[in-house]
Amino acid sequence: MVFPSISVDTKKIQRNAKAIVRMCKQHNIEVMGITKGICAYTPAVEAMLKGGGSKTWRFTNKKY
């Protein structure tokens, strides 16, 4: 059976999170990741956190 699927590149997520956090810190802005679109998919959440994102209530909804 063929069905649509999504590939998640956690290295890119981590690199992007790190860049966003770095830019926002310069202006005293705190970054919070939202995982609604990926249902708190654990590898993506962990990549966001490793990139420097702050933990939010959404991160506690891990299902995997």
C-alpha positions as CSV (number, residue, x, y, z in Angstrom):
1,M,0.0,0.0,0.0
2,V,1.4,3.4,-1.0
3,F,0.6,6.4,1.2
4,P,2.0,9.9,1.7
5,S,4.8,10.3,4.2
6,I,7.0,13.0,5.6
7,S,10.7,12.9,6.1
8,V,12.0,14.9,9.1
9,D,15.6,16.1,8.9
10,T,16.5,16.7,12.6
11,K,19.9,18.1,11.8
12,K,18.2,20.9,9.8
13,I,15.7,21.5,12.6
14,Q,18.5,21.8,15.1
15,R,20.6,24.1,12.9
16,N,17.6,26.3,12.1
17,A,16.6,26.5,15.8
18,K,20.1,27.4,16.8
19,A,20.2,30.2,14.2
20,I,16.8,31.6,15.2
21,V,17.7,31.5,18.9
22,R,21.0,33.3,18.3
23,M,19.3,36.1,16.3
24,C,16.5,36.5,18.9
25,K,18.9,36.6,21.8
26,Q,20.4,39.8,20.4
27,H,17.1,41.5,20.9
28,N,16.2,39.7,24.3
29,I,13.5,37.6,22.6
30,E,12.8,34.1,24.0
31,V,12.1,31.4,21.5
32,M,9.5,28.7,22.1
33,G,9.1,25.8,19.7
34,I,5.6,24.7,18.6
35,T,5.2,21.2,17.5
36,K,1.5,21.2,16.5
37,G,2.1,20.3,12.9
38,I,4.2,17.2,13.8
39,C,2.3,16.0,16.9
40,A,5.3,16.5,19.2
41,Y,7.3,13.9,17.3
42,T,10.1,13.2,19.7
43,P,13.2,13.4,17.4
44,A,12.0,16.8,16.1
45,V,11.3,18.1,19.6
46,E,14.7,17.0,20.8
47,A,16.3,18.7,17.8
48,M,14.5,21.9,18.7
49,L,15.6,21.7,22.3
50,K,19.2,20.9,21.3
51,G,19.1,24.0,19.1
52,G,18.3,26.1,22.2
53,G,14.5,26.4,22.0
54,S,12.7,26.7,25.4
55,K,10.5,24.0,26.6
56,T,6.7,24.6,26.2
57,W,3.6,22.7,27.2
58,R,3.5,21.2,23.7
59,F,6.8,19.4,24.4
60,T,5.1,17.4,27.2
61,N,2.7,15.9,24.6
62,K,5.3,13.4,23.4
63,K,3.6,10.2,22.0
64,Y,6.5,8.3,20.5
